[in-house]
Amino acid sequence: MTALTVLILDDQPITLNMVSLILKKNNVTDIYCCHQATQALDIIKNNHIDLVLSDLIMPNMDGIEFINNLARLDYQGQIAIMSSAKSDIVSVANHLCKLLHIKTDYAVKKPISQQQIEDIIFDMRAKKQKKIDSDTLLPSLTIKDLLFGLKNRQISTYYQPQVSFDNREIIGVEALARWNHPEHGLIYPNIFIPMIEAHHLEKELFDVVLDQILRDISLGLITYNVSVNLTQIDLEDPDFTDKLIKICKFYNVEHSKLTLELSEHGIYSDSVDLVTNISRLRLNNFGISIDDFGIGKTSYFQLSKIPVTEIKIDRSFISDCFNDETSKSIVKSICMLSKDLNVKLVAEGVEDEVTWNLVKDYGVDICQGYFTGKPMPLEKIQEISY
């Protein structure tokens, strides 16, 4: 079992004892209990800590000041805000952590439940083990391996279901790349995408994935609309639209079967080639989706000038919307916006039935998340039933 070292910071002895007992029940043995932030900082300064569970409302040094001091120590572990403070204050604290490059993937709402702590520990162990596995694998992978993989069809396409909130039927899929390495097996994007970006191979990856998608559609193996990610670099190629039309014609695939996803950061660009390509793609009946909506710089004015057919709400808002009133309000406002613009709305990161029901009630059209299906190889996509 992957070992974790956890520090609990809270000025209430009852909370310290209760959380410590929960951790021990879950085989966490390296535990530091601190009732003052200065004590916690001294321990963090001299020890490796995987997770800090911290209150916000504390005497002498409050949680916000503590977070700033964590950053000064260049703390590399996770922090989970453990507080009864109002949700907007907790949201600001989490945002501060992100600004300071402190990892904050978790939150614990008081009164604390055993399940909250256990879920965090389970997830952290899985992530830590995955990182250990990745660190073991990375040194043996070279750019030569990656170029060989791109050229020799080691890159395969997985498909994640996109499910209608109305009837729970699959109405589309998103194509996602995986690397089938002959020695190391299945390699996930978190390992090879940084290599792709570092060596400017985004176009080569897109071409490989697109070729597989169009082949699967042309053979009748995929009957759904397929979404595929592309970059600003792709759209700033003045010949991009003509090339896409040509390859679709070669495979005899209707343009309407493809939705091209661009991150909100990418669509913020106002280059002539990008705007020209997006306009021509829509004229030729390709779908255009804004991915990760809500975390970038797209303004309502820009949306009115870009002919998008779909908006995908960033998963950070979806994962928080059940417990966070601010995230709820943002999701609701994006729903209203999508209806006014007459574009489809996709919720990414739906992980459980509670979130499914909540987002469905808000009027989101399409669900994409582990609750309705993980990314899977072609032969598995047809086996799902809801």
C-alpha positions in Angstrom: 0.0 0.0 0.0 1.3 3.4 -1.0 2.5 5.3 2.1 1.3 8.9 2.8 2.5 11.5 5.3 -0.4 13.8 6.5 -0.3 16.9 8.6 -3.5 18.1 10.3 -3.8 21.7 11.3 -6.7 22.8 13.5 -7.0 24.7 16.8 -9.7 22.3 18.1 -8.3 19.1 19.8 -11.5 17.2 19.1 -11.0 17.7 15.4 -7.3 16.8 15.5 -8.1 13.5 17.4 -11.1 12.6 15.2 -9.3 13.1 11.9 -6.2 11.3 13.2 -8.3 8.3 14.2 -9.8 8.2 10.7 -6.4 8.3 9.1 -5.1 5.5 11.3 -8.1 3.3 10.4 -7.1 3.8 6.8 -3.5 2.7 7.5 -2.0 6.2 7.5 0.7 6.0 10.1 2.8 9.1 9.5 0.6 11.8 11.0 1.5 15.2 12.5 -1.2 17.0 14.6 -0.8 20.7 15.0 -3.0 23.3 16.8 -1.0 26.3 15.6 0.1 27.3 12.1 3.6 28.2 13.2 4.1 24.7 14.5 2.8 23.2 11.3 5.2 25.4 9.2 8.2 24.2 11.3 7.3 20.6 10.6 6.7 21.2 6.9 10.0 23.0 6.6 11.9 19.9 7.9 9.8 17.0 6.6 8.2 15.7 3.5 4.4 16.1 3.7 2.1 14.6 1.1 -1.1 16.2 2.4 -2.0 19.1 4.7 -5.5 19.2 6.1 -6.0 22.8 7.3 -8.6 24.8 8.9 -9.0 28.5 7.9 -10.4 30.1 11.1 -7.5 29.9 13.6 -6.0 32.3 16.2 -2.6 34.0 15.7 -2.2 32.9 12.1 -5.3 32.3 10.0 -5.5 29.8 7.1 -5.0 32.4 4.4 -1.7 33.6 5.9 -0.7 30.0 6.5 -1.3 29.3 2.7 1.0 32.2 1.8 3.7 30.9 4.1 3.3 27.4 2.6 4.2 29.0 -0.8 7.2 30.7 0.7 8.4 27.2 1.8 7.8 25.9 -1.8 5.5 23.3 -0.5 5.0 20.6 -3.1 2.3 18.4 -1.6 -1.5 18.7 -1.5 -3.6 20.9 0.8 -7.2 20.3 1.6 -9.1 23.2 3.2 -11.0 21.7 6.2 -13.4 24.4 7.3 -16.9 25.5 8.3 -16.3 28.9 6.7 -18.8 30.0 4.0 -18.3 28.4 0.6 -17.2 31.7 -1.1 -14.4 32.1 1.4 -13.3 28.5 0.9 -13.4 29.1 -2.9 -11.2 32.1 -2.6 -8.7 30.1 -0.4 -8.6 27.4 -3.1 -8.1 30.0 -5.8 -5.2 31.5 -3.8 -3.6 28.1 -3.6 -3.8 27.8 -7.4 -2.3 31.3 -7.8 0.6 30.2 -5.5 1.0 26.9 -7.4 0.0 24.9 -4.4 -2.0 21.7 -5.3 -5.5 21.8 -4.0 -7.6 19.0 -5.4 -9.6 18.3 -2.3 -11.9 20.0 0.2 -13.3 18.8 3.6 -16.5 20.4 4.7 -17.2 20.6 8.5 -18.8 18.8 10.2 -16.2 16.2 9.0 -17.3 12.8 7.9 -15.2 9.7 7.8 -16.1 9.2 4.1 -14.7 12.6 3.1 -11.3 11.7 4.6 -11.3 8.2 3.2 -12.1 9.4 -0.3 -9.2 11.8 -0.2 -6.7 9.2 1.1 -7.9 6.6 -1.5 -7.5 9.1 -4.4 -4.1 10.4 -3.2 -2.7 6.9 -2.9 -3.9 6.1 -6.4 -2.3 9.3 -7.8 1.0 8.8 -5.9 1.3 5.2 -7.1 0.6 6.4 -10.7 3.3 9.1 -10.3 5.7 6.4 -9.0 4.9 4.3 -12.0 5.3 7.3 -14.4 8.6 8.3 -12.9 9.8 4.8 -13.4 8.7 4.7 -17.0 9.7 8.2 -18.1 13.5 7.8 -18.2 13.2 5.0 -20.8 11.1 6.9 -23.2 12.8 9.1 -25.8 11.6 11.4 -28.6 12.9 8.8 -30.9 10.4 6.3 -29.4 7.6 8.8 -29.8 8.4 9.6 -33.4 8.5 5.9 -34.1 5.2 5.4 -32.4 3.5 8.2 -34.4 4.8 6.8 -37.6 4.1 3.1 -37.0 0.5 3.4 -35.6 1.3 2.8 -32.0 -1.0 5.7 -31.1 -4.5 4.4 -30.8 -7.8 6.2 -30.3 -10.0 5.7 -27.3 -13.6 7.0 -27.2 -15.4 8.5 -24.2 -19.2 8.4 -24.4 -21.2 11.6 -24.4 -24.6 10.8 -23.1 -27.9 12.7 -23.4 -29.4 13.9 -20.1 -32.9 13.4 -21.6 -32.7 9.6 -22.3 -29.3 8.4 -21.1 -28.4 7.3 -24.7 -25.0 7.8 -26.2 -25.2 10.6 -28.8 -21.5 11.3 -29.3 -18.0 10.4 -28.3 -14.8 12.3 -27.7 -11.6 10.8 -29.3 -8.6 10.6 -27.0 -5.1 9.4 -27.8 -3.3 6.5 -26.0 0.1 5.2 -26.8 0.4 1.4 -27.1 4.1 0.9 -26.4 5.5 -2.5 -27.3 7.6 -2.7 -24.1 5.7 -0.6 -21.6 2.1 -1.3 -22.6 -0.6 1.4 -22.5 0.8 4.9 -21.9 -1.5 7.7 -20.9 -1.5 11.3 -22.2 -0.1 12.7 -18.9 3.2 11.1 -19.9 3.5 11.6 -23.6 1.5 14.8 -24.2 4.3 16.9 -22.5 6.7 15.3 -25.0 4.4 16.1 -27.9 4.2 19.8 -26.8 7.9 20.1 -26.0 8.8 18.9 -29.5 6.0 20.7 -31.3 4.4 17.5 -32.6 0.8 18.5 -32.1 0.0 18.5 -35.8 1.5 15.0 -36.2 -0.6 13.7 -33.3 -3.8 15.3 -34.7 -3.2 13.8 -38.1 -2.8 10.3 -36.6 -5.9 10.5 -34.4 -8.0 12.1 -37.2 -7.0 9.3 -39.7 -8.2 6.6 -37.2 -11.4 8.5 -36.5 -12.3 8.8 -40.1 -11.4 5.2 -40.8 -13.6 4.0 -37.9 -16.5 6.1 -39.2 -16.1 5.0 -42.8 -16.1 1.4 -41.8 -19.3 1.8 -39.8 -17.5 1.0 -36.5 -18.4 4.4 -35.0 -21.9 5.7 -35.7 -21.9 8.6 -33.3 -20.7 12.2 -33.8 -17.0 12.3 -32.9 -15.3 15.2 -31.1 -11.6 15.7 -31.5 -9.2 18.2 -29.9 -7.1 20.5 -32.0 -4.8 23.3 -31.2 -4.5 27.0 -32.1 -1.5 25.9 -34.1 -3.7 23.7 -36.3 -6.2 26.5 -36.9 -3.5 29.0 -37.7 -2.5 26.9 -40.7 -4.1 28.7 -43.7 -4.6 25.3 -45.5 -6.2 23.5 -42.5 -9.8 23.6 -43.7 -8.9 22.5 -47.2 -6.8 19.6 -45.9 -9.6 18.5 -43.6 -12.2 18.6 -46.3 -9.9 16.6 -48.6 -9.3 13.8 -46.1 -13.0 13.6 -45.2 -13.8 13.2 -49.0 -11.2 10.5 -49.2 -12.9 8.5 -46.4 -16.4 9.5 -47.6 -17.3 10.9 -44.2 -19.9 13.6 -43.8 -18.5 16.8 -42.3 -21.3 16.9 -39.7 -19.9 13.8 -38.1 -17.0 15.8 -36.7 -16.9 18.3 -33.9 -13.6 20.1 -33.5 -12.7 21.1 -29.9 -10.6 24.1 -29.2 -9.6 25.2 -25.7 -11.0 28.5 -24.5 -7.5 29.8 -24.3 -6.9 29.0 -27.9 -10.1 30.6 -29.2 -9.2 33.8 -27.5 -6.7 34.4 -30.3 -7.9 36.9 -32.9 -5.6 35.9 -35.8 -6.9 36.2 -39.3 -6.1 32.5 -40.2 -7.8 31.2 -37.0 -11.0 33.2 -37.6 -10.9 32.3 -41.3 -10.6 28.6 -40.6 -13.4 28.6 -37.9 -15.7 30.4 -40.3 -15.0 28.1 -43.2 -15.3 25.0 -41.0 -18.8 26.1 -40.0 -19.7 27.0 -43.6 -18.8 23.4 -44.4 -20.9 22.0 -41.6 -18.2 20.9 -39.2 -19.1 21.4 -35.5 -17.0 23.8 -33.4 -16.8 23.3 -29.6 -15.2 25.5 -26.9 -13.5 23.2 -24.4 -12.8 24.0 -20.7 -15.3 26.9 -20.9 -15.2 29.2 -17.9 -11.5 29.2 -17.0 -10.2 31.2 -20.0 -10.7 34.7 -21.4 -13.6 34.4 -23.8 -15.9 37.3 -23.5 -19.6 37.4 -24.5 -18.6 39.7 -27.3 -16.2 37.2 -28.7 -18.7 34.4 -28.4 -21.1 36.4 -30.5 -18.5 36.7 -33.2 -17.4 33.0 -33.3 -19.9 30.5 -34.8 -19.6 27.8 -32.1 -22.1 24.9 -32.0 -21.1 23.6 -28.5 -19.8 24.7 -25.2 -18.1 22.3 -22.7 -18.2 23.5 -19.1 -14.9 23.0 -17.4 -14.8 20.0 -15.0 -13.6 22.2 -12.1 -17.1 23.8 -11.9 -18.9 20.5 -12.3 -17.0 18.7 -9.7 -17.5 21.5 -7.2 -21.1 22.4 -8.0 -22.8 20.1 -5.4 -21.0 21.7 -2.4 -20.0 25.1 -3.8 -22.7 27.8 -4.3 -20.4 29.9 -6.5 -19.8 26.9 -8.9 -23.6 26.3 -8.9 -24.2 29.9 -9.9 -21.6 29.7 -12.7 -23.0 26.5 -14.1 -26.5 28.0 -14.1 -25.3 31.1 -15.9 -23.5 29.1 -18.5 -26.7 27.1 -19.0 -28.7 30.3 -19.6 -26.0 31.6 -22.0 -26.0 28.4 -24.1 -29.8 28.5 -24.4 -29.6 32.2 -25.5 -27.0 31.3 -28.1 -28.8 28.1 -29.2 -25.7 25.9 -28.7 -25.4 22.5 -27.1 -24.0 22.4 -23.6 -21.7 19.6 -22.3 -20.9 18.9 -18.7 -17.4 17.4 -18.3 -16.3 15.6 -15.2 -19.6 14.1 -14.0 -18.4 11.4 -11.6 -21.5 10.4 -9.6 -25.3 10.2 -9.7 -25.7 13.2 -7.3 -23.8 15.4 -9.7 -25.7 13.9 -12.7 -29.1 14.8 -11.2 -28.0 18.3 -10.2 -26.6 19.2 -13.6 -29.5 17.6 -15.4 -31.9 19.9 -13.4 -29.9 22.9 -14.5 -30.7 22.1 -18.1 -27.3 20.8 -19.4 -27.8 18.8 -22.6 -24.9 16.3 -22.6 -22.9 14.4 -19.9 -19.3 13.4 -20.3 -17.6 11.8 -17.3 -16.7 8.6 -15.5 -20.3 8.2 -14.3 -21.4 7.5 -17.8 -18.2 6.0 -19.1 -14.5 6.2 -19.1 -12.4 6.5 -22.3 -12.4 3.0 -23.9 -11.1 1.2 -27.0 -13.3 0.9 -30.0 -14.5 -2.6 -29.3 -15.8 -1.6 -25.8 -17.9 1.4 -26.8 -20.7 -0.7 -28.3 -21.0 -2.8 -25.1 -22.4 0.1 -22.9 -26.0 0.2 -22.0 -27.7 2.6 -19.7 
